[in-house]
Amino acid sequence: MARDGVRIVVQNVSLLNGAVLYVMGGGGLRGAVAAGSDEGGPVELSVCGVDALNGALVLTGTFPAGSVLTVTDSLLVATRPTPLVYLHGSQSSLYAPVLVLSGLRLVHS
């Protein structure tokens, strides 16, 4: 990752019994191109060693162009239907999502 971006690492996390890990894009995740600059740099998100048993990984929001998401050595498993309480206005579902991409956008700076 270039010096003008942000690196986020999520490593060795267990999400059990409906636990949810949120990663939300937006102004708080923008890297500074230069000290005092308002322009955003790319975000590198690395998810490694996440075990989700009836849990979920939720990615939402806007990330600057050039951003990268990598999920490695992770196990996302659902054995029963779960309510989608982590999405606004959602009801229980007949399926159990383990990776949710909600309103996720990559945009040019």
N, CA, C and O atoms as a DFTB+ gen file, in Angstrom:
436 C
 N C O
     1  1       0.847      -1.176       0.000
     2  2       0.000       0.000       0.000
     3  2       0.889       1.234       0.000
     4  3       1.880       1.302       0.728
     5  1       0.531       2.187      -0.806
     6  2       1.285       3.438      -0.875
     7  2       1.152       4.224       0.418
     8  3       0.231       4.012       1.207
     9  1       2.084       5.126       0.614
    10  2       2.086       5.923       1.840
    11  2       0.831       6.780       1.983
    12  3       0.487       7.187       3.093
    13  1       0.144       7.060       0.876
    14  2      -1.000       7.965       0.940
    15  2      -2.321       7.253       1.207
    16  3      -3.381       7.857       1.040
    17  1      -2.289       6.003       1.610
    18  2      -3.509       5.261       1.858
    19  2      -3.624       4.804       3.293
    20  3      -2.805       5.150       4.144
    21  1      -4.662       4.015       3.545
    22  2      -4.932       3.479       4.878
    23  2      -4.940       1.961       4.785
    24  3      -5.508       1.404       3.847
    25  1      -4.321       1.291       5.737
    26  2      -4.332      -0.172       5.795
    27  2      -5.078      -0.600       7.055
    28  3      -4.778      -0.136       8.155
    29  1      -6.049      -1.487       6.883
    30  2      -6.815      -2.029       8.007
    31  2      -6.639      -3.544       7.977
    32  3      -6.865      -4.178       6.946
    33  1      -6.237      -4.121       9.103
    34  2      -6.038      -5.565       9.189
    35  2      -6.951      -6.126      10.277
    36  3      -6.912      -5.680      11.423
    37  1      -7.768      -7.102       9.906
    38  2      -8.603      -7.829      10.861
    39  2      -8.079      -9.258      10.855
    40  3      -8.125      -9.937       9.829
    41  1      -7.578      -9.715      12.005
    42  2      -6.909     -11.009      12.028
    43  2      -7.305     -11.807      13.267
    44  3      -7.433     -11.257      14.361
    45  1      -7.495     -13.113      13.076
    46  2      -7.774     -14.054      14.164
    47  2      -8.983     -13.642      15.005
    48  3      -8.873     -13.404      16.208
    49  1     -10.141     -13.564      14.339
    50  2     -11.391     -13.180      15.002
    51  2     -12.390     -14.325      14.847
    52  3     -12.485     -14.925      13.776
    53  1     -13.135     -14.631      15.911
    54  2     -14.220     -15.608      15.851
    55  2     -15.546     -14.880      16.005
    56  3     -15.741     -14.119      16.953
    57  1     -16.455     -15.119      15.066
    58  2     -17.796     -14.544      15.115
    59  2     -18.765     -15.699      15.335
    60  3     -18.999     -16.499      14.429
    61  1     -19.326     -15.788      16.535
    62  2     -20.174     -16.916      16.893
    63  2     -21.579     -16.462      17.253
    64  3     -21.770     -15.366      17.780
    65  1     -22.571     -17.319      16.965
    66  2     -23.951     -17.130      17.414
    67  2     -24.514     -15.757      17.096
    68  3     -25.043     -15.076      17.974
    69  1     -24.398     -15.353      15.842
    70  2     -24.991     -14.096      15.412
    71  2     -24.098     -12.882      15.541
    72  3     -24.539     -11.768      15.259
    73  1     -22.856     -13.061      15.957
    74  2     -21.938     -11.918      16.048
    75  2     -21.660     -11.381      14.646
    76  3     -21.575     -12.145      13.685
    77  1     -21.520     -10.065      14.539
    78  2     -21.324      -9.416      13.249
    79  2     -20.110      -8.504      13.321
    80  3     -19.956      -7.735      14.270
    81  1     -19.251      -8.592      12.315
    82  2     -18.118      -7.678      12.190
    83  2     -18.443      -6.703      11.067
    84  3     -18.585      -7.107       9.913
    85  1     -18.561      -5.421      11.399
    86  2     -18.865      -4.379      10.421
    87  2     -17.579      -3.717       9.956
    88  3     -16.699      -3.426      10.765
    89  1     -17.468      -3.478       8.657
    90  2     -16.434      -2.605       8.108
    91  2     -17.182      -1.584       7.271
    92  3     -17.766      -1.914       6.239
    93  1     -17.157      -0.341       7.727
    94  2     -17.934       0.713       7.081
    95  2     -17.018       1.710       6.387
    96  3     -16.148       2.315       7.013
    97  1     -17.226       1.869       5.097
    98  2     -16.477       2.867       4.339
    99  2     -17.047       4.250       4.599
   100  3     -18.119       4.396       5.187
   101  1     -16.328       5.242       4.161
   102  2     -16.779       6.616       4.326
   103  2     -15.632       7.511       4.706
   104  3     -14.471       7.106       4.639
   105  1     -15.945       8.725       5.105
   106  2     -14.939       9.730       5.408
   107  2     -13.906       9.303       6.421
   108  3     -12.747       9.703       6.315
   109  1     -14.282       8.508       7.395
   110  2     -13.348       8.105       8.428
   111  2     -12.268       7.153       7.954
   112  3     -11.259       6.973       8.635
   113  1     -12.468       6.529       6.774
   114  2     -11.490       5.570       6.268
   115  2     -10.618       6.137       5.161
   116  3      -9.768       5.424       4.627
   117  1     -10.802       7.386       4.808
   118  2     -10.018       7.949       3.714
   119  2      -8.603       8.254       4.163
   120  3      -8.399       8.838       5.227
   121  1      -7.642       7.869       3.375
   122  2      -6.250       8.201       3.654
   123  2      -5.962       9.618       3.202
   124  3      -6.616      10.119       2.287
   125  1      -5.010      10.265       3.818
   126  2      -4.636      11.622       3.425
   127  2      -3.551      11.562       2.366
   128  3      -2.535      10.893       2.553
   129  1      -3.759      12.257       1.255
   130  2      -2.769      12.298       0.184
   131  2      -1.540      13.055       0.650
   132  3      -0.412      12.667       0.343
   133  1      -1.750      14.111       1.373
   134  2      -0.652      14.901       1.941
   135  2      -1.137      15.454       3.262
   136  3      -2.342      15.564       3.487
   137  1      -0.229      15.796       4.122
   138  2      -0.616      16.334       5.432
   139  2      -1.538      17.525       5.234
   140  3      -1.206      18.467       4.515
   141  1      -2.686      17.477       5.872
   142  2      -3.637      18.577       5.785
   143  2      -4.527      18.535       4.563
   144  3      -5.351      19.431       4.382
   145  1      -4.393      17.530       3.720
   146  2      -5.190      17.435       2.503
   147  2      -6.538      16.802       2.801
   148  3      -6.652      15.956       3.688
   149  1      -7.566      17.215       2.054
   150  2      -8.897      16.632       2.200
   151  2      -9.146      15.509       1.196
   152  3     -10.175      14.836       1.265
   153  1      -8.206      15.299       0.254
   154  2      -8.396      14.263      -0.746
   155  2      -8.198      12.887      -0.125
   156  3      -7.381      12.720       0.781
   157  1      -8.949      11.900      -0.615
   158  2      -8.848      10.561      -0.056
   159  2      -7.927       9.666      -0.843
   160  3      -7.867       9.749      -2.070
   161  1      -7.206       8.807      -0.141
   162  2      -6.371       7.797      -0.778
   163  2      -7.041       6.448      -0.660
   164  3      -8.077       6.332      -0.005
   165  1      -6.475       5.421      -1.280
   166  2      -7.086       4.100      -1.254
   167  2      -7.033       3.459       0.130
   168  3      -6.213       3.819       0.975
   169  1      -7.929       2.505       0.332
   170  2      -7.992       1.744       1.577
   171  2      -7.652       0.294       1.247
   172  3      -8.196      -0.267       0.296
   173  1      -6.768      -0.310       2.013
   174  2      -6.471      -1.732       1.873
   175  2      -7.018      -2.437       3.100
   176  3      -6.549      -2.203       4.214
   177  1      -8.010      -3.303       2.902
   178  2      -8.613      -4.059       3.993
   179  2      -8.211      -5.515       3.844
   180  3      -8.503      -6.143       2.826
   181  1      -7.547      -6.050       4.848
   182  2      -7.111      -7.439       4.848
   183  2      -7.819      -8.174       5.982
   184  3      -7.655      -7.831       7.153
   185  1      -8.601      -9.181       5.627
   186  2      -9.307     -10.008       6.603
   187  2      -8.670     -11.391       6.544
   188  3      -8.727     -12.061       5.512
   189  1      -8.063     -11.818       7.647
   190  2      -7.323     -13.076       7.670
   191  2      -7.624     -13.837       8.962
   192  3      -7.574     -13.263      10.050
   193  1      -7.930     -15.101       8.842
   194  2      -8.145     -15.921      10.028
   195  2      -9.442     -15.610      10.747
   196  3      -9.493     -15.667      11.976
   197  1     -10.501     -15.279      10.001
   198  2     -11.806     -15.025      10.613
   199  2     -12.639     -16.296      10.510
   200  3     -12.817     -16.836       9.418
   201  1     -13.145     -16.773      11.632
   202  2     -14.049     -17.913      11.679
   203  2     -15.420     -17.400      12.082
   204  3     -15.593     -16.869      13.178
   205  1     -16.400     -17.560      11.188
   206  2     -17.756     -17.111      11.471
   207  2     -18.686     -18.318      11.458
   208  3     -18.959     -18.879      10.397
   209  1     -19.171     -18.719      12.624
   210  2     -20.159     -19.788      12.738
   211  2     -21.467     -19.129      13.138
   212  3     -21.643     -18.710      14.282
   213  1     -22.382     -19.042      12.181
   214  2     -23.637     -18.315      12.375
   215  2     -23.375     -16.848      12.714
   216  3     -24.157     -16.222      13.429
   217  1     -22.304     -16.320      12.211
   218  2     -21.985     -14.899      12.326
   219  2     -21.888     -14.331      10.928
   220  3     -22.153     -15.035       9.954
   221  1     -21.513     -13.074      10.814
   222  2     -21.450     -12.456       9.491
   223  2     -20.387     -11.374       9.437
   224  3     -20.068     -10.728      10.435
   225  1     -19.853     -11.199       8.240
   226  2     -18.932     -10.114       7.936
   227  2     -19.699      -9.165       7.022
   228  3     -20.119      -9.563       5.936
   229  1     -19.887      -7.913       7.447
   230  2     -20.690      -6.945       6.704
   231  2     -19.802      -5.804       6.235
   232  3     -19.167      -5.126       7.043
   233  1     -19.762      -5.599       4.915
   234  2     -19.020      -4.487       4.332
   235  2     -20.028      -3.515       3.745
   236  3     -20.896      -3.908       2.965
   237  1     -19.917      -2.255       4.116
   238  2     -20.869      -1.265       3.639
   239  2     -20.194       0.089       3.497
   240  3     -19.190       0.359       4.155
   241  1     -20.734       0.927       2.653
   242  2     -20.209       2.279       2.519
   243  2     -19.415       2.494       1.252
   244  3     -19.439       1.671       0.337
   245  1     -18.712       3.610       1.210
   246  2     -17.979       4.041       0.027
   247  2     -16.485       4.041       0.295
   248  3     -16.028       4.587       1.300
   249  1     -15.729       3.433      -0.600
   250  2     -14.274       3.395      -0.497
   251  2     -13.685       4.090      -1.718
   252  3     -14.235       3.962      -2.812
   253  1     -12.584       4.820      -1.566
   254  2     -11.970       5.524      -2.697
   255  2     -11.476       4.556      -3.770
   256  3     -11.235       3.380      -3.496
   257  1     -11.326       5.067      -5.002
   258  2     -10.793       4.264      -6.101
   259  2      -9.429       3.712      -5.717
   260  3      -8.659       4.367      -5.015
   261  1      -9.139       2.512      -6.181
   262  2      -7.866       1.884      -5.872
   263  2      -7.879       1.094      -4.582
   264  3      -6.861       0.512      -4.204
   265  1      -9.017       1.060      -3.895
   266  2      -9.121       0.308      -2.647
   267  2      -9.135      -1.190      -2.942
   268  3      -9.565      -1.620      -4.012
   269  1      -8.657      -1.979      -1.974
   270  2      -8.540      -3.426      -2.157
   271  2      -9.080      -4.136      -0.921
   272  3      -8.788      -3.736       0.206
   273  1      -9.870      -5.191      -1.133
   274  2     -10.337      -6.058      -0.051
   275  2      -9.788      -7.452      -0.304
   276  3      -9.951      -8.002      -1.394
   277  1      -9.138      -8.021       0.700
   278  2      -8.616      -9.379       0.605
   279  2      -9.134     -10.184       1.794
   280  3      -8.971      -9.775       2.943
   281  1      -9.763     -11.337       1.513
   282  2     -10.207     -12.249       2.562
   283  2      -9.450     -13.559       2.353
   284  3      -9.603     -14.209       1.319
   285  1      -8.629     -13.947       3.341
   286  2      -7.835     -15.175       3.228
   287  2      -7.952     -16.009       4.498
   288  3      -8.225     -15.483       5.577
   289  1      -7.742     -17.304       4.356
   290  2      -7.700     -18.229       5.490
   291  2      -8.858     -18.020       6.456
   292  3      -8.676     -18.043       7.673
   293  1     -10.048     -17.816       5.904
   294  2     -11.227     -17.563       6.730
   295  2     -12.299     -18.596       6.411
   296  3     -12.363     -19.116       5.297
   297  1     -13.134     -18.885       7.392
   298  2     -14.219     -19.840       7.232
   299  2     -15.511     -19.152       7.648
   300  3     -15.675     -18.763       8.804
   301  1     -16.428     -19.006       6.693
   302  2     -17.710     -18.358       6.955
   303  2     -18.793     -19.411       6.757
   304  3     -19.052     -19.830       5.629
   305  1     -19.435     -19.845       7.859
   306  2     -20.398     -20.944       7.823
   307  2     -21.685     -20.529       8.523
   308  3     -21.659     -19.913       9.588
   309  1     -22.817     -20.878       7.900
   310  2     -24.117     -20.653       8.530
   311  2     -24.867     -21.976       8.552
   312  3     -24.974     -22.649       7.527
   313  1     -25.384     -22.350       9.715
   314  2     -26.094     -23.623       9.835
   315  2     -27.587     -23.446      10.060
   316  3     -28.329     -24.427      10.105
   317  1     -28.033     -22.199      10.203
   318  2     -29.464     -21.956      10.411
   319  2     -29.811     -20.545       9.931
   320  3     -28.938     -19.680       9.860
   321  1     -31.090     -20.312       9.601
   322  2     -31.503     -18.968       9.206
   323  2     -31.305     -17.987      10.361
   324  3     -31.530     -18.326      11.523
   325  1     -30.894     -16.801      10.034
   326  2     -30.683     -15.775      11.057
   327  2     -31.353     -14.485      10.625
   328  3     -31.457     -14.217       9.428
   329  1     -31.809     -13.680      11.576
   330  2     -32.393     -12.391      11.212
   331  2     -31.317     -11.455      10.663
   332  3     -30.182     -11.457      11.139
   333  1     -31.677     -10.671       9.679
   334  2     -30.739      -9.701       9.110
   335  2     -30.831      -8.387       9.869
   336  3     -31.055      -7.334       9.272
   337  1     -30.660      -8.445      11.168
   338  2     -30.839      -7.257      11.999
   339  2     -29.759      -6.217      11.749
   340  3     -29.910      -5.070      12.170
   341  1     -28.676      -6.582      11.080
   342  2     -27.598      -5.642      10.832
   343  2     -27.826      -4.817       9.574
   344  3     -27.010      -3.951       9.260
   345  1     -28.921      -5.062       8.840
   346  2     -29.279      -4.238       7.697
   347  2     -30.570      -3.500       8.009
   348  3     -31.560      -4.115       8.405
   349  1     -30.565      -2.205       7.835
   350  2     -31.713      -1.364       8.162
   351  2     -32.978      -1.856       7.450
   352  3     -32.987      -2.025       6.230
   353  1     -34.030      -2.079       8.214
   354  2     -35.307      -2.476       7.654
   355  2     -35.421      -3.943       7.290
   356  3     -36.388      -4.326       6.631
   357  1     -34.489      -4.769       7.684
   358  2     -34.503      -6.180       7.301
   359  2     -35.333      -7.018       8.263
   360  3     -35.492      -6.681       9.436
   361  1     -35.850      -8.107       7.742
   362  2     -36.604      -9.079       8.522
   363  2     -35.817     -10.386       8.551
   364  3     -34.739     -10.486       7.965
   365  1     -36.367     -11.385       9.240
   366  2     -35.738     -12.708       9.212
   367  2     -35.747     -13.237       7.784
   368  3     -36.621     -12.890       6.989
   369  1     -34.781     -14.071       7.469
   370  2     -34.683     -14.596       6.115
   371  2     -34.700     -16.120       6.147
   372  3     -34.539     -16.734       7.202
   373  1     -34.896     -16.719       4.981
   374  2     -34.859     -18.173       4.868
   375  2     -33.440     -18.677       4.679
   376  3     -33.214     -19.886       4.624
   377  1     -32.503     -17.785       4.582
   378  2     -31.104     -18.152       4.420
   379  2     -30.283     -17.424       5.473
   380  3     -30.792     -16.534       6.154
   381  1     -29.057     -17.787       5.605
   382  2     -28.197     -17.179       6.623
   383  2     -26.950     -16.617       5.944
   384  3     -25.993     -17.354       5.707
   385  1     -26.949     -15.342       5.632
   386  2     -25.780     -14.773       4.951
   387  2     -24.566     -14.728       5.874
   388  3     -24.695     -14.490       7.075
   389  1     -23.396     -14.957       5.304
   390  2     -22.170     -14.866       6.087
   391  2     -21.278     -13.735       5.596
   392  3     -20.421     -13.251       6.336
   393  1     -21.477     -13.310       4.344
   394  2     -20.758     -12.160       3.804
   395  2     -21.780     -11.254       3.150
   396  3     -22.443     -11.656       2.195
   397  1     -21.916     -10.031       3.652
   398  2     -22.916      -9.099       3.149
   399  2     -22.205      -7.882       2.580
   400  3     -21.420      -7.230       3.269
   401  1     -22.485      -7.581       1.318
   402  2     -21.988      -6.366       0.685
   403  2     -23.196      -5.461       0.501
   404  3     -24.001      -5.670      -0.407
   405  1     -23.324      -4.463       1.355
   406  2     -24.508      -3.615       1.371
   407  2     -24.146      -2.188       0.987
   408  3     -23.452      -1.498       1.733
   409  1     -24.609      -1.750      -0.163
   410  2     -24.337      -0.388      -0.597
   411  2     -22.853      -0.120      -0.784
   412  3     -22.404       1.016      -0.631
   413  1     -22.092      -1.148      -1.110
   414  2     -20.640      -1.017      -1.236
   415  2     -20.314      -0.387      -2.583
   416  3     -20.784      -0.850      -3.622
   417  1     -19.500       0.681      -2.561
   418  2     -19.135       1.371      -3.798
   419  2     -17.658       1.723      -3.782
   420  3     -17.115       2.136      -2.757
   421  1     -17.019       1.554      -4.925
   422  2     -15.667       2.059      -5.132
   423  2     -15.806       3.246      -6.071
   424  3     -16.385       3.117      -7.150
   425  1     -15.289       4.385      -5.680
   426  2     -15.487       5.605      -6.460
   427  2     -14.159       6.266      -6.787
   428  3     -13.162       6.064      -6.095
   429  1     -14.161       7.061      -7.857
   430  2     -12.984       7.860      -8.203
   431  2     -12.914       9.059      -7.286
   432  3     -13.943       9.647      -6.950
   433  1     -11.717       9.430      -6.876
   434  2     -11.533      10.582      -5.987
   435  2     -11.780      11.869      -6.739
   436  3     -11.674      12.951      -6.162
